[in-house]
Amino acid sequence: MTIVPIGNLKLQEARGGISSQYVEELVSILQEQIRYMIERCLEALLKEDVDRCLERGWYERRKRGKRGKVRQRCNRCLSHERQRFRRNGHYQRYLNTQWGRLRISVPQVKCACGGNVSLNFRAFRPRQRMWDDFGLEVQTDYGRGMSYRQIKADWDERLGGSVGLRTLNRRVLMTSMDGIPLIELKKGEVPPIVRVDGIWMTVMFPTGEIKKDRLGRNRSTKQAKKVPILAAQGVWPLTGRTTLLAWMRADSEDTLAWQTFLEKLYEAGITPENGLALLVADGSTGFRAAYENRFWMVPLQRCVFHKLRNISGALRIPAGLKRQAAQEYRTQFIRQAASIWQAHDATEARLIYAAFCKQWLPTQPKAIAALSRDFDDTLTFYDIQSWAAARDQFWPPHLLRTTSPLERLFREFRRRFRNAILFHSEAGILAATTQLAFRFS
């Protein structure tokens, strides 16, 4: 038989093994002991704040002739004189935290006139019911894709009470940012490769009109609109490390939006002088124009993944093929096209490209046209590999020729946005994007 002492309690293990009831009881008592320890730690911090204010501990006399003023003041006589203040017991208050609901004894201070002295404690703010860790937990749950009602159900069970949906919404919106703030990067800190792309989502924007609902209340009307999030991902090819550098909510993927975003990157020090060697992007016309305005001196790699997707969209399946045969036809065509960028060097890739075009041009002119458009930009990674090899470095081609890793990161964004269906405010989409962005930066 095993006896485990926990505080003033003892758990006695039943013979024949640990039962589920025993484990539940053990977890419950451990949680209670953890809350007890946190309560005592917070109370010690509160006592320290009072000692610092009064410059004396419990049962210590005031030092005569030593007068001084403190930031705290009496609510009645408005005095700041430390010598007039004294301790006046404690009062009980509750604080909701990630460990549960805590009951804390808060020290009080009185003035010689009989008034109460307002104290600003470092551990929490006046009338604060939810501790700061609660807000961080809520923001983390929201970033993982949980809805407000799911978060509420979890916290109601944890705290043994009811958490308002408005409280959760306010906590989440506190984190909203219009893009990750970039620190200024210096030479040696800038990633050699930067991937850029955009992801679209639906947001409700006010139209400026006011209408009455069925209860006669004035409500502002909203209209759904799709807007993009522009993102940049840094890549260090020698180690394979990637990180999300920056993002920005835009109204479209036009030249002005991309120009603004690229200016942010340039101002943050992401420049060829500091080590930027390659930009990887899709075939957006808006990006191409902005790139030529700001980063024209940096080689541009046209994303092979987007190129193959465009070829697949332009492919015409021969009439008469059944579903499975049509799928095999498409798969064979795309795999043969992908072999172009698996060549050893650019010269071999162009030979495979010429043979591929000669074979398929009579039957698939639209697909060949999609392949030929900006084809030279899809081979830029071969030049970058040669440039790195001249410096005794090997840069893997899969890190250079596509934005697919950034697309895989966007899967988390899409999953979160799909669960929400749409966002009813711009602050909501910014908060959700901020939570996701900080997970991958």
C-alpha positions as CSV (number, residue, x, y, z in Angstrom):
1,M,0.0,0.0,0.0
2,T,1.3,3.5,-0.9
3,I,0.4,6.6,1.0
4,V,1.0,9.9,-0.7
5,P,1.0,13.1,1.5
6,I,-0.3,16.2,-0.2
7,G,-0.6,19.2,2.0
8,N,-2.8,18.3,5.0
9,L,-4.5,15.5,3.0
10,K,-3.4,12.0,2.3
11,L,-4.4,9.9,-0.7
12,Q,-4.4,6.2,-0.1
13,E,-3.9,4.0,-3.2
14,A,-6.2,1.0,-3.4
15,R,-4.7,-2.5,-3.6
16,G,-4.6,-3.9,-7.1
17,G,-3.6,-0.8,-9.0
18,I,-4.6,2.8,-9.6
19,S,-8.3,3.4,-10.2
20,S,-9.8,6.2,-12.4
21,Q,-11.5,7.6,-9.3
22,Y,-8.1,7.8,-7.5
23,V,-6.6,9.7,-10.4
24,E,-9.5,12.1,-10.6
25,E,-9.2,12.8,-6.8
26,L,-5.4,13.2,-7.1
27,V,-5.8,15.7,-10.0
28,S,-8.4,17.7,-8.1
29,I,-6.3,18.0,-4.9
30,L,-3.2,18.9,-7.0
31,Q,-5.1,21.7,-8.7
32,E,-6.4,22.9,-5.3
33,Q,-2.8,23.0,-3.9
34,I,-1.6,24.8,-7.0
35,R,-4.3,27.5,-6.5
36,Y,-3.3,27.8,-2.8
37,M,0.3,28.3,-3.7
38,I,-0.5,31.0,-6.3
39,E,-2.8,32.8,-3.8
40,R,0.0,32.9,-1.2
41,C,2.5,34.1,-3.8
42,L,0.2,36.9,-5.0
43,E,-0.5,38.0,-1.4
44,A,3.3,38.1,-0.7
45,L,3.7,40.5,-3.7
46,L,0.8,42.7,-2.4
47,K,2.5,42.8,1.0
48,E,5.8,43.9,-0.6
49,D,4.0,46.7,-2.4
50,V,2.6,48.0,0.9
51,D,6.0,47.7,2.6
52,R,7.5,49.7,-0.2
53,C,4.8,52.4,0.1
54,L,5.1,52.8,3.8
55,E,8.8,52.0,4.1
56,R,8.2,49.8,7.1
57,G,7.0,46.3,7.8
58,W,4.4,44.9,10.1
59,Y,4.5,46.2,13.7
60,E,7.3,48.6,12.9
61,R,6.9,52.1,14.3
62,R,7.0,55.2,12.2
63,K,10.4,56.9,12.2
64,R,10.1,60.3,13.7
65,G,11.4,63.2,11.6
66,K,11.5,61.1,8.5
67,R,8.8,62.6,6.3
68,G,8.2,61.9,2.7
69,K,5.6,61.9,0.0
70,V,4.4,58.9,-2.0
71,R,2.4,58.5,-5.2
72,Q,-0.5,57.1,-3.3
73,R,-3.0,59.5,-1.8
74,C,-5.8,59.6,0.7
75,N,-9.3,59.6,-0.9
76,R,-10.6,62.0,1.8
77,C,-7.9,64.6,2.6
78,L,-5.9,64.0,-0.6
79,S,-2.7,63.8,1.5
80,H,0.5,62.1,0.1
81,E,2.3,62.1,3.4
82,R,3.7,58.6,4.2
83,Q,3.7,59.3,7.9
84,R,-0.1,59.6,8.0
85,F,-0.7,56.2,6.5
86,R,-1.1,52.9,8.4
87,R,-2.2,49.4,7.6
88,N,-5.8,48.5,8.1
89,G,-6.3,44.8,7.7
90,H,-7.4,43.0,4.5
91,Y,-10.4,42.5,2.4
92,Q,-11.2,39.4,0.3
93,R,-11.5,39.5,-3.5
94,Y,-11.6,37.0,-6.3
95,L,-9.5,36.8,-9.4
96,N,-10.1,34.5,-12.4
97,T,-6.9,32.9,-13.8
98,Q,-6.0,30.0,-16.0
99,W,-5.6,27.9,-12.8
100,G,-9.2,28.7,-11.7
101,R,-10.8,31.2,-9.4
102,L,-8.5,32.5,-6.7
103,R,-9.5,34.1,-3.4
104,I,-6.9,36.7,-2.3
105,S,-6.6,38.7,0.9
106,V,-5.8,42.3,-0.3
107,P,-4.1,44.6,2.3
108,Q,-5.7,48.0,3.0
109,V,-4.1,51.3,4.1
110,K,-5.8,54.1,6.0
111,C,-4.9,57.7,6.6
112,A,-4.9,59.5,9.9
113,C,-8.0,61.4,8.8
114,G,-9.9,58.1,8.5
115,G,-9.9,58.0,4.7
116,N,-8.8,55.1,2.6
117,V,-5.6,55.2,0.6
118,S,-5.8,54.0,-3.0
119,L,-3.0,51.5,-3.8
120,N,-1.8,50.5,-7.2
121,F,-0.6,47.0,-7.0
122,R,1.8,45.5,-9.6
123,A,0.1,42.1,-9.6
124,F,-3.3,43.3,-10.9
125,R,-5.3,46.4,-11.6
126,P,-8.2,47.9,-9.6
127,R,-11.5,46.1,-10.3
128,Q,-9.7,43.6,-12.5
129,R,-11.7,40.3,-12.5
130,M,-9.8,38.5,-15.2
131,W,-6.1,38.2,-14.8
132,D,-3.7,38.9,-17.7
133,D,-3.0,35.2,-18.2
134,F,-6.7,34.7,-18.9
135,G,-6.5,37.1,-21.9
136,L,-3.4,35.3,-23.2
137,E,-5.2,31.9,-23.0
138,V,-8.3,33.2,-24.7
139,Q,-6.2,34.7,-27.5
140,T,-4.3,31.4,-27.9
141,D,-7.6,29.4,-28.1
142,Y,-9.0,31.8,-30.6
143,G,-5.8,31.5,-32.7
144,R,-6.2,27.7,-32.7
145,G,-9.6,28.1,-34.4
146,M,-12.0,27.8,-31.4
147,S,-15.2,29.8,-31.6
148,Y,-16.2,32.2,-28.8
149,R,-18.9,29.8,-27.6
150,Q,-16.4,26.9,-27.4
151,I,-14.0,29.1,-25.4
152,K,-16.8,30.2,-23.2
153,A,-17.9,26.6,-22.4
154,D,-14.3,25.7,-21.6
155,W,-13.8,28.7,-19.2
156,D,-17.2,28.3,-17.6
157,E,-16.3,24.8,-16.6
158,R,-12.8,25.8,-15.4
159,L,-14.0,28.8,-13.3
160,G,-17.2,27.4,-12.1
161,G,-19.1,30.5,-13.3
162,S,-20.1,32.3,-16.5
163,V,-17.8,34.2,-18.8
164,G,-19.5,36.7,-21.2
165,L,-19.1,36.5,-24.9
166,R,-18.5,40.3,-25.0
167,T,-15.6,39.8,-22.5
168,L,-14.0,37.2,-24.8
169,N,-14.5,39.4,-27.8
170,R,-12.9,42.4,-26.1
171,R,-9.9,40.3,-25.0
172,V,-9.3,39.0,-28.6
173,L,-9.7,42.4,-30.3
174,M,-7.0,43.8,-28.0
175,T,-4.4,41.9,-30.0
176,S,-5.4,43.2,-33.4
177,M,-2.6,44.6,-35.5
178,D,-2.5,46.0,-39.0
179,G,0.6,43.8,-39.8
180,I,3.5,42.5,-37.8
181,P,5.7,45.4,-36.8
182,L,9.1,44.8,-38.5
183,I,12.3,45.5,-36.6
184,E,15.1,46.9,-38.7
185,L,17.2,44.1,-39.9
186,K,20.9,44.5,-40.6
187,K,23.4,42.7,-42.8
188,G,23.6,39.0,-41.8
189,E,20.1,39.0,-40.3
190,V,18.2,39.3,-43.6
191,P,17.0,36.0,-45.0
192,P,18.6,35.3,-48.5
193,I,15.2,34.2,-49.9
194,V,11.8,35.9,-49.4
195,R,8.5,34.3,-50.5
196,V,5.5,36.6,-51.0
197,D,1.9,35.7,-51.6
198,G,-1.7,36.7,-50.7
199,I,-4.6,34.9,-49.1
200,W,-8.2,36.1,-49.5
201,M,-11.0,36.1,-46.9
202,T,-14.5,37.6,-46.5
203,V,-15.1,40.5,-44.1
204,M,-18.3,42.6,-43.4
205,F,-17.8,46.3,-44.0
206,P,-20.3,49.0,-43.0
207,T,-22.1,50.7,-46.0
208,G,-23.0,53.9,-44.1
209,E,-26.7,53.2,-44.2
210,I,-28.9,52.8,-41.2
211,K,-31.9,50.5,-41.1
212,K,-34.4,49.4,-38.4
213,D,-34.5,45.8,-37.4
214,R,-37.7,43.8,-36.4
215,L,-37.5,45.3,-32.9
216,G,-37.3,48.8,-34.2
217,R,-33.7,49.4,-33.3
218,N,-31.4,51.4,-35.6
219,R,-28.7,49.1,-37.1
220,S,-25.9,50.0,-39.5
221,T,-26.0,47.8,-42.6
222,K,-23.0,45.8,-43.7
223,Q,-21.9,44.3,-46.9
224,A,-19.6,41.3,-47.4
225,K,-16.3,42.0,-49.3
226,K,-13.4,39.8,-50.1
227,V,-10.0,41.3,-49.1
228,P,-6.5,39.8,-49.2
229,I,-3.8,39.4,-46.6
230,L,-0.3,39.9,-48.1
231,A,2.4,38.0,-46.4
232,A,6.2,37.6,-46.7
233,Q,8.1,34.5,-45.5
234,G,11.9,34.5,-45.0
235,V,14.0,31.4,-45.8
236,W,17.6,30.6,-44.8
237,P,18.5,27.9,-47.3
238,L,21.6,26.6,-45.5
239,T,19.6,25.6,-42.5
240,G,16.1,25.3,-43.9
241,R,14.8,27.7,-41.3
242,T,11.7,29.7,-42.3
243,T,9.8,32.5,-40.5
244,L,6.9,34.8,-41.2
245,L,8.4,38.2,-41.6
246,A,5.4,40.5,-42.2
247,W,1.8,40.7,-43.3
248,M,-0.6,43.4,-44.3
249,R,-4.3,43.6,-44.8
250,A,-5.0,45.2,-48.3
251,D,-8.1,46.0,-50.3
252,S,-6.8,44.1,-53.4
253,E,-3.7,42.6,-54.9
254,D,-3.1,45.6,-57.2
255,T,0.1,47.4,-57.9
256,L,-0.5,50.0,-55.1
257,A,-1.1,47.3,-52.4
258,W,2.0,45.3,-53.4
259,Q,4.0,48.5,-53.7
260,T,3.1,49.5,-50.1
261,F,3.9,46.1,-48.8
262,L,7.3,45.9,-50.6
263,E,8.1,49.3,-49.2
264,K,7.6,48.0,-45.7
265,L,10.0,45.2,-46.4
266,Y,12.6,47.5,-47.9
267,E,12.4,50.0,-45.0
268,A,12.9,47.2,-42.6
269,G,16.3,46.5,-44.2
270,I,15.3,43.5,-46.4
271,T,17.5,44.7,-49.3
272,P,20.1,43.1,-51.6
273,E,22.8,45.2,-49.8
274,N,21.9,43.3,-46.6
275,G,21.8,39.9,-48.1
276,L,18.5,39.5,-50.0
277,A,19.3,37.2,-53.0
278,L,15.9,36.0,-54.4
279,L,12.2,36.9,-54.4
280,V,9.7,34.1,-55.0
281,A,6.2,35.0,-56.1
282,D,3.3,33.9,-58.2
283,G,2.3,35.5,-61.5
284,S,0.2,38.4,-60.1
285,T,0.3,41.4,-62.5
286,G,0.0,43.7,-59.5
287,F,3.1,42.2,-57.8
288,R,5.1,42.3,-61.0
289,A,4.7,46.0,-61.5
290,A,5.5,46.7,-57.8
291,Y,8.5,44.5,-58.0
292,E,9.9,46.3,-61.0
293,N,9.5,49.6,-59.1
294,R,11.2,48.6,-55.8
295,F,13.1,45.3,-56.1
296,W,14.1,45.3,-59.8
297,M,17.7,44.6,-58.8
298,V,16.8,41.4,-57.0
299,P,16.3,38.2,-59.1
300,L,12.6,37.0,-59.3
301,Q,11.6,33.4,-59.3
302,R,8.2,32.6,-60.7
303,C,6.5,30.1,-58.5
304,V,6.5,26.7,-60.2
305,F,3.6,25.5,-58.2
306,H,1.4,28.3,-59.4
307,K,2.7,27.7,-63.0
308,L,1.6,24.0,-62.9
309,R,-1.7,25.0,-61.5
310,N,-2.3,27.4,-64.3
311,I,-1.3,24.8,-66.8
312,S,-3.7,22.3,-65.2
313,G,-6.5,24.9,-65.5
314,A,-5.8,25.5,-69.2
315,L,-5.7,21.7,-70.0
316,R,-8.5,20.4,-72.2
317,I,-9.4,16.7,-71.6
318,P,-10.1,14.8,-74.8
319,A,-13.7,14.0,-75.4
320,G,-14.9,10.5,-74.7
321,L,-12.6,9.8,-71.7
322,K,-14.3,8.5,-68.6
323,R,-13.6,10.1,-65.2
324,Q,-10.8,7.9,-64.1
325,A,-9.1,7.9,-67.5
326,A,-9.4,11.7,-67.6
327,Q,-7.8,12.0,-64.2
328,E,-4.9,9.7,-65.4
329,Y,-4.5,11.9,-68.5
330,R,-4.3,15.1,-66.4
331,T,-1.8,13.5,-63.9
332,Q,0.4,12.2,-66.7
333,F,0.4,15.6,-68.4
334,I,1.3,17.6,-65.2
335,R,4.0,15.1,-64.2
336,Q,5.6,15.4,-67.6
337,A,5.5,19.2,-67.3
338,A,6.9,19.1,-63.8
339,S,10.0,17.2,-65.1
340,I,11.1,20.5,-66.8
341,W,12.1,21.9,-63.4
342,Q,13.7,18.7,-62.2
343,A,16.5,19.0,-64.7
344,H,20.1,19.2,-63.7
345,D,20.6,22.8,-65.0
346,A,18.9,25.5,-67.0
347,T,20.2,24.2,-70.4
348,E,18.7,20.8,-69.8
349,A,15.4,22.3,-68.6
350,R,15.1,24.3,-71.8
351,L,15.7,21.2,-73.9
352,I,12.9,19.3,-72.0
353,Y,10.7,22.4,-72.4
354,A,11.2,22.5,-76.2
355,A,10.5,18.8,-76.6
356,F,7.4,19.1,-74.4
357,C,6.0,22.0,-76.4
358,K,6.6,20.2,-79.7
359,Q,4.8,17.1,-78.4
360,W,1.7,18.9,-77.0
361,L,1.2,22.1,-78.9
362,P,-1.1,20.5,-81.6
363,T,-3.5,19.1,-79.0
364,Q,-3.1,21.4,-76.0
365,P,-2.4,24.9,-77.3
366,K,-3.9,26.7,-74.3
367,A,-1.9,24.7,-71.8
368,I,1.4,25.3,-73.8
369,A,0.5,29.0,-73.9
370,A,0.2,29.0,-70.1
371,L,3.5,27.2,-69.8
372,S,5.3,29.6,-72.2
373,R,4.1,32.7,-70.4
374,D,7.0,34.0,-68.1
375,F,8.8,30.7,-68.6
376,D,12.3,32.2,-68.2
377,D,11.3,33.5,-64.8
378,T,10.6,30.0,-63.6
379,L,14.3,29.0,-64.3
380,T,15.8,31.8,-62.1
381,F,16.6,29.3,-59.3
382,Y,19.2,27.6,-61.5
383,D,21.2,30.9,-61.6
384,I,20.8,31.3,-57.9
385,Q,22.1,27.8,-57.2
386,S,25.1,28.6,-59.4
387,W,25.7,31.8,-57.5
388,A,25.6,30.0,-54.2
389,A,27.8,27.2,-55.5
390,A,30.5,29.8,-56.4
391,R,30.5,30.6,-52.7
392,D,30.8,26.9,-51.7
393,Q,27.2,26.8,-50.6
394,F,24.4,24.4,-51.6
395,W,20.9,25.8,-51.7
396,P,18.3,23.0,-52.2
397,P,16.1,23.7,-55.2
398,H,12.8,23.0,-53.4
399,L,13.5,26.0,-51.2
400,L,14.0,28.3,-54.2
401,R,11.5,27.5,-56.9
402,T,8.1,27.7,-55.2
403,T,6.0,29.4,-52.6
404,S,4.4,26.0,-51.6
405,P,5.7,26.2,-48.0
406,L,4.0,29.6,-47.7
407,E,0.8,28.0,-49.1
408,R,1.0,25.2,-46.5
409,L,1.3,27.9,-43.8
410,F,-1.8,29.5,-45.4
411,R,-3.7,26.2,-44.8
412,E,-3.9,27.2,-41.1
413,F,-5.2,30.6,-42.0
414,R,-7.8,29.1,-44.3
415,R,-8.9,26.6,-41.7
416,R,-9.4,29.4,-39.2
417,F,-11.2,31.6,-41.7
418,R,-13.3,28.7,-42.9
419,N,-14.5,28.0,-39.4
420,A,-15.5,31.6,-39.0
421,I,-17.2,31.7,-42.5
422,L,-16.9,35.5,-42.4
423,F,-15.7,38.2,-40.1
424,H,-18.2,40.9,-39.0
425,S,-15.5,43.6,-38.5
426,E,-12.1,44.5,-39.7
427,A,-10.8,44.4,-36.2
428,G,-11.9,40.7,-36.0
429,I,-10.0,39.7,-39.1
430,L,-6.9,41.6,-37.9
431,A,-7.1,39.9,-34.5
432,A,-7.4,36.4,-36.0
433,T,-4.6,37.1,-38.4
434,T,-2.4,38.5,-35.6
435,Q,-2.9,35.3,-33.5
436,L,-2.0,33.0,-36.4
437,A,0.9,35.2,-37.6
438,F,2.6,35.2,-34.2
439,R,2.4,31.4,-34.1
440,F,4.5,31.1,-37.2
441,S,6.9,34.1,-36.8
